[in-house]
Amino acid sequence: MAFAALADPTRRAVFERLAGGPRAVGELAEGLPVSRPAVSQHLKVLKAAGLVTDRPDGARRVYQIDPQGLGQIRAWLDRFWDEALEAFKAEAERQPDDHQEEQP
């Protein structure tokens, strides 16, 4: 669900802006080619995907990246990295004879 949420370029831009720290919808919308209500909808999707959290701050809501959601993405990606490293290690540890091709 997180990857699907980040597939949209505007949503990804909103998420990347949160990397700089917590922000309100108005701050996030500045400079984006979409309205504040559209940014709110993107944040709703990011929140449903577990990628952001929000908290009240007076009359506004402040959003920030949810480290737990980000951690789940990282764990999923690390699984592939670990498998790639294991494959590289196995190849590096193969005997020199294993690398030679048979001569015709």
ROSE-4610 file (N, C-alpha, C; in Angstrom, 1 decimal, always signed):
// ROSE-4610
residu = [M/M/M/A/A/A/F/F/F/A/A/A/A/A/A/L/L/L/A/A/A/D/D/D/P/P/P/T/T/T/R/R/R/R/R/R/A/A/A/V/V/V/F/F/F/E/E/E/R/R/R/L/L/L/A/A/A/G/G/G/G/G/G/P/P/P/R/R/R/A/A/A/V/V/V/G/G/G/E/E/E/L/L/L/A/A/A/E/E/E/G/G/G/L/L/L/P/P/P/V/V/V/S/S/S/R/R/R/P/P/P/A/A/A/V/V/V/S/S/S/Q/Q/Q/H/H/H/L/L/L/K/K/K/V/V/V/L/L/L/K/K/K/A/A/A/A/A/A/G/G/G/L/L/L/V/V/V/T/T/T/D/D/D/R/R/R/P/P/P/D/D/D/G/G/G/A/A/A/R/R/R/R/R/R/V/V/V/Y/Y/Y/Q/Q/Q/I/I/I/D/D/D/P/P/P/Q/Q/Q/G/G/G/L/L/L/G/G/G/Q/Q/Q/I/I/I/R/R/R/A/A/A/W/W/W/L/L/L/D/D/D/R/R/R/F/F/F/W/W/W/D/D/D/E/E/E/A/A/A/L/L/L/E/E/E/A/A/A/F/F/F/K/K/K/A/A/A/E/E/E/A/A/A/E/E/E/R/R/R/Q/Q/Q/P/P/P/D/D/D/D/D/D/H/H/H/Q/Q/Q/E/E/E/E/E/E/Q/Q/Q/P/P/P]
num = [1/1/1/2/2/2/3/3/3/4/4/4/5/5/5/6/6/6/7/7/7/8/8/8/9/9/9/10/10/10/11/11/11/12/12/12/13/13/13/14/14/14/15/15/15/16/16/16/17/17/17/18/18/18/19/19/19/20/20/20/21/21/21/22/22/22/23/23/23/24/24/24/25/25/25/26/26/26/27/27/27/28/28/28/29/29/29/30/30/30/31/31/31/32/32/32/33/33/33/34/34/34/35/35/35/36/36/36/37/37/37/38/38/38/39/39/39/40/40/40/41/41/41/42/42/42/43/43/43/44/44/44/45/45/45/46/46/46/47/47/47/48/48/48/49/49/49/50/50/50/51/51/51/52/52/52/53/53/53/54/54/54/55/55/55/56/56/56/57/57/57/58/58/58/59/59/59/60/60/60/61/61/61/62/62/62/63/63/63/64/64/64/65/65/65/66/66/66/67/67/67/68/68/68/69/69/69/70/70/70/71/71/71/72/72/72/73/73/73/74/74/74/75/75/75/76/76/76/77/77/77/78/78/78/79/79/79/80/80/80/81/81/81/82/82/82/83/83/83/84/84/84/85/85/85/86/86/86/87/87/87/88/88/88/89/89/89/90/90/90/91/91/91/92/92/92/93/93/93/94/94/94/95/95/95/96/96/96/97/97/97/98/98/98/99/99/99/100/100/100/101/101/101/102/102/102/103/103/103/104/104/104]
x = [+0.8/+0.0/+0.9/+2.0/+2.9/+3.5/+3.9/+4.4/+3.4/+2.2/+1.1/+0.8/+0.9/+0.7/+1.7/+3.0/+4.1/+4.2/+3.4/+3.5/+3.1/+2.2/+1.7/+2.8/+3.2/+4.3/+3.9/+2.7/+2.4/+2.4/+1.9/+1.9/+3.3/+4.2/+5.6/+6.2/+5.9/+6.5/+6.0/+4.8/+4.3/+5.1/+5.2/+6.0/+7.4/+8.0/+9.4/+9.6/+8.6/+8.6/+8.6/+7.9/+7.9/+9.2/+10.1/+11.4/+12.2/+11.8/+12.4/+11.9/+10.8/+10.2/+8.7/+8.1/+6.6/+6.1/+5.0/+4.5/+2.9/+2.3/+0.9/+0.5/-0.7/-1.2/-0.8/-1.0/-0.7/+0.8/+1.6/+3.1/+3.4/+2.8/+3.1/+2.6/+1.5/+0.9/+1.6/+2.4/+3.1/+4.0/+3.9/+4.7/+4.3/+3.3/+2.8/+1.7/+1.6/+0.6/-0.8/-1.1/-2.4/-2.9/-4.2/-4.8/-4.5/-4.8/-4.7/-5.6/-6.9/-7.7/-7.2/-6.5/-5.9/-4.8/-4.0/-2.9/-3.4/-4.5/-5.2/-5.6/-6.1/-6.5/-5.3/-4.2/-2.9/-2.4/-2.5/-2.1/-3.0/-4.2/-5.2/-4.7/-4.3/-3.9/-2.5/-1.6/-0.4/-0.6/-1.5/-1.8/-2.4/-3.4/-4.0/-2.9/-1.9/-0.8/+0.2/+0.0/+0.9/+2.2/+2.2/+3.5/+3.6/+2.4/+2.5/+1.5/+1.8/+0.9/+0.5/-0.5/-0.8/-1.2/-1.1/-1.5/-2.1/-3.1/-3.7/-2.7/-2.7/-1.9/-2.8/-3.6/-4.5/-5.6/-5.8/-6.9/-6.4/-5.2/-4.6/-4.1/-3.8/-3.2/-1.7/-0.9/+0.5/+0.9/+1.5/+1.8/+3.3/+3.6/+5.0/+5.1/+6.3/+6.6/+6.5/+5.8/+5.7/+6.9/+7.8/+9.0/+8.6/+7.5/+7.2/+6.8/+6.0/+5.7/+6.9/+7.8/+9.0/+9.9/+9.9/+10.6/+10.2/+8.8/+8.3/+8.8/+8.8/+9.3/+10.8/+11.5/+13.0/+13.2/+12.5/+12.6/+12.3/+11.3/+11.0/+12.1/+12.6/+13.7/+15.0/+15.3/+16.5/+16.5/+15.3/+15.2/+15.9/+15.6/+16.2/+17.7/+18.1/+19.5/+20.2/+19.7/+20.3/+20.4/+19.4/+19.4/+20.5/+20.6/+21.7/+23.1/+23.2/+24.6/+24.9/+23.9/+24.2/+24.6/+23.9/+24.2/+25.6/+26.0/+27.3/+28.4/+28.1/+29.0/+29.2/+28.2/+28.2/+29.1/+28.9/+29.6/+31.1/+31.4/+32.8/+33.5/+32.8/+33.4/+33.5/+32.9/+33.0/+34.5/+34.8/+36.2/+36.6/+37.9/+38.3/+37.9/+37.8/+37.5/+36.0/+35.2/+33.8/+33.6/+34.6/+34.4/+34.9/+35.7/+36.2/+35.2/+35.1/+34.2/+35.0/+34.2/+34.9/+35.3/+36.5/+37.1/+36.6/+36.2/+35.7/+36.8]
y = [-1.2/+0.0/+1.3/+1.2/+2.4/+2.7/+1.7/+1.9/+2.5/+2.0/+2.5/+4.0/+4.3/+5.7/+6.6/+6.1/+7.0/+7.0/+6.2/+6.1/+7.4/+8.1/+9.4/+10.5/+11.2/+12.2/+13.3/+13.8/+14.9/+14.4/+13.2/+12.6/+12.4/+12.0/+11.7/+13.1/+14.1/+15.5/+15.9/+15.7/+16.1/+15.3/+14.0/+13.2/+13.6/+14.0/+14.4/+15.7/+16.6/+17.9/+17.6/+16.5/+16.2/+15.7/+15.3/+14.9/+16.0/+17.2/+18.4/+18.7/+18.0/+18.2/+18.3/+18.4/+18.5/+19.8/+19.7/+20.9/+20.8/+22.0/+22.1/+22.0/+21.7/+21.6/+22.8/+24.0/+25.2/+25.3/+25.0/+25.0/+23.9/+22.8/+21.7/+22.1/+22.8/+23.2/+24.3/+25.1/+26.2/+25.7/+26.3/+25.9/+24.7/+24.0/+22.8/+23.2/+22.5/+22.8/+22.3/+22.1/+21.6/+22.5/+22.4/+23.2/+22.6/+23.4/+22.9/+21.7/+21.8/+20.6/+19.3/+19.5/+18.4/+17.8/+18.7/+18.3/+17.5/+18.0/+17.3/+15.9/+15.7/+14.4/+13.5/+14.0/+13.3/+12.8/+13.7/+13.4/+12.3/+12.3/+11.3/+9.9/+9.9/+8.6/+8.2/+9.1/+8.8/+8.3/+8.9/+8.5/+7.1/+6.8/+5.5/+4.4/+4.8/+3.9/+3.7/+4.5/+4.4/+5.1/+6.1/+6.8/+8.1/+8.7/+10.0/+9.9/+10.7/+10.9/+12.4/+12.7/+14.1/+14.4/+15.7/+16.1/+17.5/+17.8/+19.1/+20.1/+21.3/+22.4/+23.7/+24.0/+25.1/+24.7/+25.6/+25.3/+24.5/+24.1/+23.4/+22.0/+21.2/+19.9/+19.9/+19.4/+19.3/+17.8/+17.6/+16.3/+16.0/+14.8/+14.4/+12.9/+12.6/+11.2/+10.3/+9.1/+8.1/+7.2/+7.2/+6.4/+4.9/+4.4/+3.0/+2.6/+3.4/+3.1/+3.1/+4.1/+4.1/+2.9/+2.5/+1.3/+0.0/-0.1/-1.2/-1.3/-0.1/-0.1/-0.5/+0.1/-0.2/-1.7/-2.3/-3.7/-4.6/-4.2/-4.9/-4.8/-3.6/-3.4/-4.1/-4.0/-4.7/-6.2/-6.8/-8.2/-8.5/-7.6/-7.8/-7.5/-6.5/-6.2/-7.4/-7.9/-9.1/-10.3/-10.5/-11.6/-11.3/-10.1/-9.8/-9.9/-9.5/-9.7/-11.2/-12.0/-13.4/-14.0/-13.6/-14.2/-13.7/-12.5/-12.0/-12.7/-13.0/-13.7/-15.1/-15.8/-17.1/-17.2/-16.2/-16.1/-15.9/-15.0/-14.6/-15.8/-16.7/-17.8/-19.0/-19.0/-20.2/-20.5/-21.7/-22.2/-21.7/-21.4/-20.9/-21.9/-23.2/-24.2/-24.0/-23.5/-23.3/-22.2/-21.3/-20.1/-20.5/-21.6/-21.9/-22.6/-22.3/-23.0/-24.1/-25.2/-26.3/-25.9/-26.4/-26.1/-27.2/-26.8/-27.8/-28.6]
z = [+0.0/+0.0/+0.0/+0.7/+0.7/-0.6/-1.4/-2.7/-3.6/-3.5/-4.3/-4.0/-2.7/-2.3/-2.8/-2.9/-3.3/-4.9/-5.6/-7.0/-7.7/-7.0/-7.6/-7.4/-8.4/-8.3/-7.4/-7.3/-6.4/-5.0/-4.8/-3.4/-3.0/-3.9/-3.5/-3.2/-3.9/-3.6/-2.2/-1.9/-0.6/+0.5/+0.3/+1.2/+1.4/+0.3/+0.3/+1.0/+0.9/+1.7/+3.2/+3.6/+5.0/+5.5/+4.7/+5.1/+5.8/+5.5/+6.2/+7.5/+7.9/+9.2/+9.1/+10.3/+10.3/+9.6/+8.9/+8.2/+8.2/+8.1/+8.0/+6.5/+6.2/+4.8/+3.9/+4.5/+3.8/+3.4/+4.3/+4.0/+2.9/+3.0/+2.0/+0.6/+0.6/-0.7/-1.4/-0.7/-1.3/-2.4/-3.6/-4.8/-5.5/-5.0/-5.7/-6.7/-7.8/-8.8/-8.5/-7.2/-6.8/-5.6/-5.4/-4.3/-2.9/-1.9/-0.5/-0.3/-0.8/-0.6/-1.2/-2.4/-3.1/-2.2/-1.7/-0.8/+0.4/+1.0/+2.1/+1.7/+0.4/+0.0/-0.2/-0.7/-0.8/+0.6/+1.5/+2.9/+3.5/+3.2/+3.6/+3.1/+1.9/+1.3/+1.9/+2.1/+2.8/+4.2/+4.9/+6.3/+6.3/+5.4/+5.3/+5.0/+4.2/+3.9/+5.0/+6.1/+7.3/+7.1/+6.2/+5.9/+6.6/+7.0/+7.8/+8.9/+9.9/+11.0/+11.1/+11.9/+12.0/+13.5/+13.8/+15.2/+15.1/+16.0/+16.0/+16.5/+15.9/+16.3/+16.2/+17.2/+17.1/+16.1/+15.1/+14.2/+13.0/+12.9/+11.8/+12.3/+11.3/+11.5/+11.0/+11.7/+11.3/+11.0/+9.9/+9.4/+9.5/+9.7/+9.7/+9.2/+8.8/+8.3/+9.5/+9.3/+10.4/+10.3/+11.2/+11.2/+11.1/+11.7/+11.7/+10.2/+9.5/+8.2/+7.3/+7.5/+6.7/+7.0/+8.2/+8.6/+8.0/+7.8/+7.1/+5.6/+5.0/+3.6/+3.6/+4.5/+4.5/+4.8/+5.7/+6.0/+4.7/+4.0/+2.8/+1.7/+1.6/+0.6/+1.1/+2.4/+2.9/+2.7/+2.6/+2.3/+0.9/+0.0/-1.4/-1.3/-0.6/-0.5/+0.2/+1.2/+1.9/+0.9/+0.1/-0.8/-1.9/-2.3/-3.3/-2.7/-1.5/-0.9/-0.7/-0.3/-0.2/-1.5/-2.6/-3.9/-4.3/-4.0/-4.3/-3.5/-2.3/-1.4/-1.9/-2.3/-2.8/-4.1/-5.0/-6.2/-5.9/-5.0/-4.7/-4.0/-3.3/-2.6/-3.4/-4.6/-5.5/-5.8/-6.0/-6.3/-7.7/-7.9/-9.2/-10.3/-10.1/-11.1/-11.5/-10.6/-10.9/-11.9/-12.1/-13.0/-14.4/-14.5/-15.8/-16.7/-17.9/-18.8/-19.5/-19.8/-20.5/-21.9/-22.2/-23.5/-24.5/-25.7/-26.7/-27.2]
